[in-house]
């Protein structure tokens, strides 16, 4: 895997990941929920492995959906990308619980005035139309990114409520979570289809990194997680391990490309200053991530170093749009 999207490489890594997942389920004799390559199957395989590691006999479901793991039938999006518009389901709700529990102190789990946390809710027709617009633009303007997203992302779950803007969860690999507020016009004027495209590139890149790392690790073993040192990163308030910095840097480099394409195309429904400001923001953050990552080159494998070098090459070619600094202090548009 490199920074440049590659659907063929993504397909090979997804094949390897799901082959391993199915092997775990077969060995345990588990009848997992969901169709092939469904995030609920990944969650079931993770549960089997966790129970085995803890010395507990895996709970084998006698039939699909037993034990409360009911999976709603896929509700396919219309248009270019027939991805599953996820309805609430146990594997998604458990992922949200894990995400809320992982938020840094002072950042959650917060609730709104009605006492609600981030929860998964079904898509409505207007939201599905925003996804169709995002997919159409990506297909036309950045087809390699769009093709890669189609390989790795199986479900898009919409979050409602505060606390979480978006996330991925390797236990439910193939599902990405996006706050429904991202499908509406932001305070800087960026429209919903752009903000959703931004989120899909972001979360889809995490999905891509997770699958690729299983086949070809980017970090020297023992340096990326667990008791390894943590560090400041561009996108999180809390210190993160090296694997977090690595993935964030790749995410930001791809977002730089996204906003360069938007800036060059200048769609009629987007305020130019807002696009320029967001482009400058992600470029500044990408350079911050790349600079920090360069200090940990000894912890990168050859594959990780190749990604880091491509990030540097990409950023060296980028320029800050004229007058883009106004309004760059905000979040995601």
Secondary structure per residue as TSV (DSSP state, phi and psi in degrees):
chain	resnum	aa	ss	phi	psi
A	1	X	-	360.0	136.1
A	2	X	-	-124.1	-177.7
A	3	X	S	-66.8	-39.3
A	4	X	S	-64.7	127.2
A	5	X	-	-60.3	146.0
A	6	X	-	-149.3	101.3
A	7	X	H	-65.6	-35.9
A	8	X	H	-63.7	-46.1
A	9	X	H	-65.0	-38.6
A	10	X	H	-61.6	-41.3
A	11	X	H	-62.1	-42.3
A	12	X	H	-64.0	-42.0
A	13	X	H	-69.0	-37.9
A	14	X	H	-65.0	-40.3
A	15	X	H	-57.5	-45.5
A	16	X	H	-65.5	-42.3
A	17	X	H	-63.0	-46.2
A	18	X	H	-75.6	-26.2
A	19	X	H	-64.3	-42.5
A	20	X	H	-65.2	-42.4
A	21	X	H	-59.6	-47.9
A	22	X	H	-66.0	-33.1
A	23	X	H	-65.3	-39.3
A	24	X	H	-61.9	-44.0
A	25	X	H	-67.3	-40.4
A	26	X	H	-64.2	-42.8
A	27	X	H	-61.4	-37.6
A	28	X	H	-81.6	-8.9
A	29	X	T	69.6	22.9
A	30	X	-	-85.4	140.3
A	31	X	-	-102.6	95.8
A	32	X	-	-81.9	154.7
A	33	X	S	-76.1	159.3
A	34	X	S	84.9	160.7
A	35	X	S	-73.2	179.4
A	36	X	T	-56.2	142.2
A	37	X	T	58.8	33.9
A	38	X	-	-94.1	139.2
A	39	X	H	-54.8	-29.8
A	40	X	H	-66.2	-31.3
A	41	X	H	-67.8	-39.1
A	42	X	H	-63.2	-41.0
A	43	X	H	-63.5	-38.9
A	44	X	H	-65.5	-42.0
A	45	X	H	-64.5	-39.0
A	46	X	H	-62.4	-41.8
A	47	X	H	-62.9	-40.7
A	48	X	H	-61.3	-46.5
A	49	X	H	-64.7	-40.5
A	50	X	H	-63.9	-44.0
A	51	X	H	-64.1	-41.0
A	52	X	H	-64.8	-41.3
A	53	X	H	-65.6	-29.9
A	54	X	T	-85.6	0.6
A	55	X	T	79.2	16.3
A	56	X	-	-101.5	135.7
A	57	X	-	-63.1	126.7
A	58	X	-	-57.6	139.5
A	59	X	-	-79.2	110.4
A	60	X	-	-93.3	122.2
A	61	X	-	-78.9	128.6
A	62	X	S	-70.8	-18.6
A	63	X	S	-155.2	157.9
A	64	X	T	-56.2	134.3
A	65	X	T	87.6	-2.7
A	66	X	G	-68.3	159.2
A	67	X	G	72.7	19.8
A	68	X	G	86.9	-0.7
A	69	X	-	-88.1	54.6
A	70	X	-	-76.6	132.7
A	71	X	-	-115.7	118.9
A	72	X	-	-61.0	148.5
A	73	X	-	-61.1	145.3
A	74	X	-	-57.6	139.1
A	75	X	-	-113.7	98.1
A	76	X	B	-75.4	137.9
A	77	X	-	-70.0	149.7
A	78	X	S	-84.3	164.5
A	79	X	T	92.6	-149.1
A	80	X	T	-66.4	-25.6
A	81	X	-	-131.4	98.9
A	82	X	-	-79.8	50.7
A	83	X	-	-72.2	156.6
A	84	X	E	-76.0	118.7
A	85	X	E	-82.0	96.2
A	86	X	-	-66.0	132.4
A	87	X	-	-88.9	161.0
A	88	X	-	-55.2	139.3
A	89	X	-	-155.8	156.3
A	90	X	H	-56.0	-41.3
A	91	X	H	-66.4	-31.3
A	92	X	H	-75.9	-42.2
A	93	X	H	-64.1	-38.0
A	94	X	H	-67.0	-35.4
A	95	X	H	-64.6	-40.8
A	96	X	H	-63.8	-40.9
A	97	X	H	-59.1	-42.1
A	98	X	H	-65.0	-40.5
A	99	X	H	-64.8	-41.8
A	100	X	H	-63.2	-40.0
A	101	X	H	-68.0	-23.2
A	102	X	H	-90.4	-5.3
A	103	X	S	-64.0	143.6
A	104	X	-	-66.8	156.5
A	105	X	T	-53.6	135.6
A	106	X	T	87.5	-5.2
A	107	X	S	-115.6	2.3
A	108	X	-	157.0	175.6
A	109	X	S	-76.8	112.4
A	110	X	-	-85.8	161.6
A	111	X	-	-132.4	157.5
A	112	X	-	-83.7	-172.0
A	113	X	T	-61.5	-25.5
A	114	X	T	-90.8	5.0
A	115	X	-	80.3	20.6
A	116	X	-	-97.7	137.4
A	117	X	-	-96.7	-179.8
A	118	X	-	-64.8	127.9
A	119	X	E	-137.5	155.2
A	120	X	E	-83.3	131.5
A	121	X	E	-132.5	160.2
A	122	X	-	-68.2	154.7
A	123	X	-	-75.8	149.0
A	124	X	-	-108.7	174.8
A	125	X	H	-63.6	-37.7
A	126	X	H	-66.1	-40.2
A	127	X	H	-66.7	-39.8
A	128	X	H	-61.9	-34.6
A	129	X	H	-67.2	-35.3
A	130	X	H	-64.9	-42.4
A	131	X	H	-60.9	-42.7
A	132	X	H	-60.0	-39.2
A	133	X	H	-67.9	-40.6
A	134	X	H	-63.0	-46.0
A	135	X	H	-63.1	-40.8
A	136	X	H	-63.1	-43.5
A	137	X	H	-65.5	-45.1
A	138	X	H	-61.5	-42.9
A	139	X	H	-59.9	-40.2
A	140	X	H	-80.6	-38.9
A	141	X	H	-102.4	-32.1
A	142	X	-	-135.1	67.3
A	143	X	H	-62.6	-30.4
A	144	X	H	-68.0	-37.6
A	145	X	H	-66.8	-43.4
A	146	X	H	-61.3	-43.9
A	147	X	H	-64.0	-37.6
A	148	X	H	-68.0	-40.8
A	149	X	H	-58.1	-41.2
A	150	X	H	-63.2	-28.2
A	151	X	H	-74.6	-39.3
A	152	X	H	-101.5	-30.3
A	153	X	-	-94.3	118.0
A	154	X	-	-103.0	-30.9
A	155	X	E	-136.9	144.3
A	156	X	E	-118.9	118.2
A	157	X	E	-104.4	131.0
A	158	X	E	-93.6	127.7
A	159	X	E	-96.6	140.0
A	160	X	E	-122.2	140.8
A	161	X	S	104.1	172.1
A	162	X	S	-79.5	-173.3
A	163	X	S	91.0	-48.4
A	164	X	-	-125.3	125.8
A	165	X	S	-85.3	-34.9
A	166	X	E	174.2	158.1
A	167	X	E	-169.2	166.7
A	168	X	E	-122.0	161.1
A	169	X	-	-142.2	114.0
A	170	X	G	-61.9	-26.0
A	171	X	G	-62.3	-30.1
A	172	X	G	-113.9	50.9
A	173	X	T	-53.2	136.1
A	174	X	T	102.4	-16.3
A	175	X	E	-101.5	136.9
A	176	X	E	-121.5	146.5
A	177	X	E	-116.1	128.2
A	178	X	E	-133.7	132.3
A	179	X	E	-68.1	134.9
A	180	X	G	-60.0	-23.1
A	181	X	G	-63.8	-22.1
A	182	X	G	-71.3	-11.8
A	183	X	G	-93.5	9.7
A	184	X	S	-120.7	166.0
A	185	X	-	-65.6	130.9
A	186	X	-	-84.1	175.9
A	187	X	T	-69.5	-19.1
A	188	X	T	-88.7	-6.8
A	189	X	S	103.1	-4.4
A	190	X	-	-67.8	132.1
A	191	X	-	-78.8	166.1
A	192	X	H	-60.2	-38.4
A	193	X	H	-67.9	-32.4
A	194	X	H	-71.3	-45.1
A	195	X	H	-64.8	-33.7
A	196	X	H	-71.5	-40.9
A	197	X	H	-58.5	-42.1
A	198	X	H	-56.6	-49.0
A	199	X	H	-64.2	-38.8
A	200	X	H	-68.3	-40.7
A	201	X	H	-61.6	-43.1
A	202	X	H	-62.0	-59.8
A	203	X	H	-72.0	-33.5
A	204	X	H	-65.6	-32.1
A	205	X	H	-69.8	-38.8
A	206	X	H	-59.4	-43.1
A	207	X	H	-59.3	-44.4
A	208	X	H	-63.1	-45.2
A	209	X	H	-61.1	-41.7
A	210	X	H	-63.2	-43.6
A	211	X	H	-68.9	-42.7
A	212	X	H	-64.3	-38.2
A	213	X	H	-64.8	-24.1
A	214	X	H	-69.3	-35.3
A	215	X	H	-86.2	-40.1
A	216	X	S	-139.1	94.2
A	217	X	-	-58.6	142.8
A	218	X	S	-94.4	-19.2
A	219	X	B	-119.2	146.5
A	220	X	-	-60.9	134.3
A	221	X	T	-51.6	135.3
A	222	X	T	88.3	-1.1
A	223	X	S	-105.3	-10.5
A	224	X	S	-102.7	-24.3
A	225	X	S	-140.5	-167.3
A	226	X	T	63.6	-127.0
A	227	X	T	-87.7	6.0
A	228	X	S	-64.9	157.2
A	229	X	-	-59.3	149.9
A	230	X	E	-109.3	165.8
A	231	X	E	-151.5	164.2
A	232	X	-	-71.2	139.2
A	233	X	-	-130.3	161.9
A	234	X	S	-68.1	-26.4
A	235	X	S	-114.3	0.5
A	236	X	-	-129.7	142.8
A	237	X	S	-76.2	-27.8
A	238	X	S	-94.4	149.7
A	239	X	-	-59.2	142.4
A	240	X	E	-124.1	154.3
A	241	X	E	-69.8	171.4
A	242	X	H	-60.2	-35.3
A	243	X	H	-61.7	-33.8
A	244	X	H	-66.9	-43.8
A	245	X	H	-62.0	-43.6
A	246	X	H	-59.9	-50.5
A	247	X	H	-66.3	-39.9
A	248	X	H	-60.6	-38.6
A	249	X	H	-65.5	-40.6
A	250	X	H	-66.2	-43.2
A	251	X	H	-55.7	-49.7
A	252	X	H	-66.7	-37.9
A	253	X	H	-61.5	-39.7
A	254	X	H	-70.6	-35.1
A	255	X	H	-66.6	-31.9
A	256	X	H	-58.3	-44.6
A	257	X	H	-63.6	-43.8
A	258	X	H	-54.9	-48.7
A	259	X	H	-78.5	-23.0
A	260	X	H	-65.4	-44.0
A	261	X	H	-62.4	-42.7
A	262	X	H	-64.1	-41.7
A	263	X	H	-63.6	-41.5
A	264	X	H	-72.0	-36.0
A	265	X	H	-79.5	-33.4
A	266	X	-	51.5	64.1
A	267	X	-	-55.9	144.4
A	268	X	T	-64.1	-25.9
A	269	X	T	-90.4	9.8
A	270	X	S	-116.7	135.2
A	271	X	-	-70.4	121.1
A	272	X	H	-55.2	-39.4
A	273	X	H	-65.2	-35.8
A	274	X	H	-68.0	-40.2
A	275	X	H	-64.7	-45.3
A	276	X	H	-62.7	-40.9
A	277	X	H	-65.7	-42.6
A	278	X	H	-66.8	-38.5
A	279	X	H	-60.9	-44.2
A	280	X	H	-63.6	-39.8
A	281	X	H	-62.5	-48.4
A	282	X	H	-69.7	-31.8
A	283	X	H	-66.0	-43.6
A	284	X	H	-60.9	-43.8
A	285	X	H	-68.8	-37.9
A	286	X	H	-63.2	-41.4
A	287	X	H	-66.0	-35.8
A	288	X	H	-62.9	-46.3
A	289	X	H	-63.2	-43.0
A	290	X	H	-65.0	-39.3
A	291	X	H	-63.9	-43.8
A	292	X	H	-66.3	-43.0
A	293	X	H	-61.5	-34.7
A	294	X	H	-62.4	-23.4
A	295	X	T	-78.2	-8.3
A	296	X	T	-118.2	29.2
A	297	X	G	-61.7	-29.4
A	298	X	G	-65.5	-18.9
A	299	X	G	-94.6	1.3
A	300	X	B	-95.7	139.9
A	301	X	-	-74.5	171.8
A	302	X	H	-55.1	-37.2
A	303	X	H	-65.7	-41.4
A	304	X	H	-65.5	-39.0
A	305	X	H	-66.1	-35.1
A	306	X	H	-64.0	-40.2
A	307	X	H	-65.6	-46.0
A	308	X	H	-59.1	-42.3
A	309	X	H	-64.9	-37.9
A	310	X	H	-67.5	-37.3
A	311	X	H	-58.4	-47.3
A	312	X	H	-59.7	-42.6
A	313	X	H	-64.8	-41.2
A	314	X	H	-64.1	-46.6
A	315	X	H	-68.3	-29.8
A	316	X	H	-65.5	-23.5
A	317	X	T	-90.1	-9.8
A	318	X	-	-85.9	145.7
A	319	X	-	-124.7	153.2
A	320	X	-	-81.9	127.4
A	321	X	-	-60.0	145.3
A	322	X	T	-61.1	129.4
A	323	X	T	72.8	18.2
A	324	X	T	-84.4	-10.7
A	325	X	T	-73.8	-17.4
A	326	X	T	-66.3	124.2
A	327	X	T	78.8	23.9
A	328	X	T	-89.8	3.0
A	329	X	T	-83.2	-5.5
A	330	X	S	-82.5	-166.0
A	331	X	S	-93.7	-113.9
A	332	X	-	-105.1	32.9
A	333	X	-	84.7	360.0
